[in-house]
Amino acid sequence: MAEKSDLCLLGLIILCSLLTGTSGVDHVFIRSGENVRLPCNNALSDCKSTTWIYYNSFGYSTSVELITLGIKNKDTESHERLSLESDCSLNIKNVTGEDSGFYTCQKYVNGQKQRPDARVYLHVLHVSVSSSSSPSSSSSSSSSSQTEISPGRSVTLSCQLYSILSCDYWVSYEGLELLWVNQAGVDLKTDSRYQILSSSDQYRCIIVTLTTTLLNEDDNREWRCRLAQRNQLKTSVRYTVKYSDPGETEVSVTAVSLYRVIVIIVEIAVFAAPTVILLQIICARRAGRKDSQKDSSVLPEEIEMPTILQ
């Protein structure tokens, strides 16, 4: 029953936001891996009266009290990354896509809620990469990330916006746009060497993927995923391609070759040792037999025959 109430409440909040615009609501855009501050505009002088509630964008009916009357809820997965500022704003360290959602700051005095809630939408921009040399994706955790790959490989960069709000609403009414651009800010859709596709799913409002085959001149090249609202930049993520140093590669290959040689020598020694020992035993036995035969042939000549008395 409580979950249904939370779902209805969240639905009403989103509906009101859509009908009345963004008045009284803060929208915070941040890239994954950074720290973010969510303002509590209705703060009183004492944060002991502050409660922060989070509505998870991955399960609309789920609400969690992150802060209850100024005290962190240690039962939440993110409690170690949370803190309150002196003005009761909520700090979140190392933001992830799962932190996106709807946050409310409430004030209570003697058990009674005071003033309207402060409402904040958190939207998280995240980039991941995969290449033909490394099928698994590696996620960027800062404003600039690098991956060591080589020319001739196909690489795919996926830029994703995590948001609780409807993607249609953002694109149609708020003019939100997600673009891949080069260092000069030119849209890469204008370059035929890049294949760029857009999509969305239940958890990510917008997904824009960039796929290309790396060239020799792409070493240290930078691409940016740019999030803008009505042509105003909200946030961006830079991605830099870095090729491996040939000198380092040669040293690495030499070290690997030397290691293999050592391993082979050790393996030969391990397997040869029993054979050598066995040969030594055989040779020793043969030498013993020869000595025995020599002694037996000399013995009759050395024995003095008794003199026969006539």
Sequence and secondary structure as in RCSB ss.txt:
>XXXX:A:sequence
MAEKSDLCLLGLIILCSLLTGTSGVDHVFIRSGENVRLPCNNALSDCKSTTWIYYNSFGYSTSVELITLGIKNKD
TESHERLSLESDCSLNIKNVTGEDSGFYTCQKYVNGQKQRPDARVYLHVLHVSVSSSSSPSSSSSSSSSSQTEIS
PGRSVTLSCQLYSILSCDYWVSYEGLELLWVNQAGVDLKTDSRYQILSSSDQYRCIIVTLTTTLLNEDDNREWRC
RLAQRNQLKTSVRYTVKYSDPGETEVSVTAVSLYRVIVIIVEIAVFAAPTVILLQIICARRAGRKDSQKDSSVLP
EEIEMPTILQ
>XXXX:A:secstr
 HHHHHHHHHHHHHHHHHHHTTTTEEEEEEETTS EEE  TT  S GGGEEEEEEETTSTT EEEEEETTEE TT
STTGGGEEE TT  EEESS  GGG EEEEEEEEETTEEEEEEEEEEEEEEEEEEEETTEEEEEE  SSEEEEEE 
TT EEEEEEEEE SS HHHHHHHS EEEEEE TT  BGGG TT EEEEE  SSEEEEEEEEEE  GGGTT EEEE
EEEETTEEEEEEEEEEEE  HHHHHHHHHHHHHHHHHHHHHHHHHHHHHHHHHHHHHHHHHHHHHHHHHHHHHHH
HHS       
